[in-house]
Amino acid sequence: MIVLVGLLVITGISLFLGLRKNKLIFLTVPFISIFLYFLVQIIMVPAPFFETLKFIFSLS
């Protein structure tokens, strides 16, 4: 729940700054933060990294 609130706060702040300052870089921050969270969750799995990716995306 804390992660969800954190991502919502990051999204709100970056939307506010992106629309206020007309900089597109602020609008990419939520996507980068979600990708980094997803990557950290994959790394935390005790199986090897590429096997975990194959399992998640069903690559064989």
N, C-alpha and C positions, 0 to 999 in steps of 0.2 A: 504494500500500500504506500509505503514511503517513496518507493521508486516511481510509482505512478504520479504521485503528487509532485515529486521533483521534476519529472519530465513535463508535466503540465505547466509548472512554473517556468521552466526553461523555454517552453513553447510560447507562453504568454509574454514573457520579457522580450524574446527575440522578435515576435510579431510586432510588439509595440515599438521597439527600436527600428525594425525594418521599415515599418510604415512611416514612422516619424522622421527618420533620417534619409529615407529613400536609398538605402544600401541593400543590395540583394544578398550580401554575405550574411547578414543577420537572419535571413530566411532559410539558410542552409544549416544553421546551428541545430535545430531540432532533429533533422535527419541524421546529422553526424552523431549526436548524442544517443539516438536510438540504435544506430549501427554499432557504436562502441559498447553499449549495454548488451546487445545481442552477442557481440564478439567475446566479451568478458564471461557471459553465461556459457558459451561454448567452450572456452578455455578451462572453466571450472569443472567440466566433466572429466572423470578420471581416465576415460579411454583415450587412446591417441587422437590427436587433432583431426587428421584426415579421415580416420574411420568414423569419427563423430560426424563430420560433414557428410560423409557418404550415407550414414544412417539418417540424418536429418533430411537430406534432399533426395534420398533413395537413388544415389548414383552407384552403379555397380559395374 
